Amino acid sequence: MADSQTFSDRYRQGMTTRRAVLGDNHVDRASSSVTTFDQPFQELITEGAWGTVWSRPGWTKRERSMVTIALLAALGHDEEVAMHVRATLNTGASREDISEALLHVAIYAGVPAANRAFKIAKHVFEDMDAGKAA
């Protein structure tokens, strides 16, 4: 990525929040594969998603985590659902919280979307319980 001196305060806040939610290992892996092609995209999500939305006051990381999982499930973004289910280790959202969020997905976005997300979450939980790294 670019020289850290060129990053905005929002980017730096976003990277701090991103690391707090997803963990250093995940962020380090993602950062190590950035190229000049996708660097602008990585900066956009770090500033926009992590530095602006996830860093806002008012909601806890737990609350943001549940909403994020529900939205990703409703939209069928399976890899992102799995990533954010793993991130609940850092956000404080419980398995019961995730189940409740996915029940809302079933009613408001459809049973197939929730069914797929429940399967993904169960698989992630199995891996977490077995001590498997992401």
Buried (B, 14 or more C-beta within 10 A) or exposed (E): BEEEEEBEEBBBBBBBBBBBBBBEEBBEEBEEEBEEEEEEEBBEEBBBBBBBEBBEEEEEBBBBBBBBBBBBBBEBBBEBBBBBBBBBEBBEBEEEBBEEBBEBBBEEBBEEBBBBBBEBBEEBBEBBEEEEEB
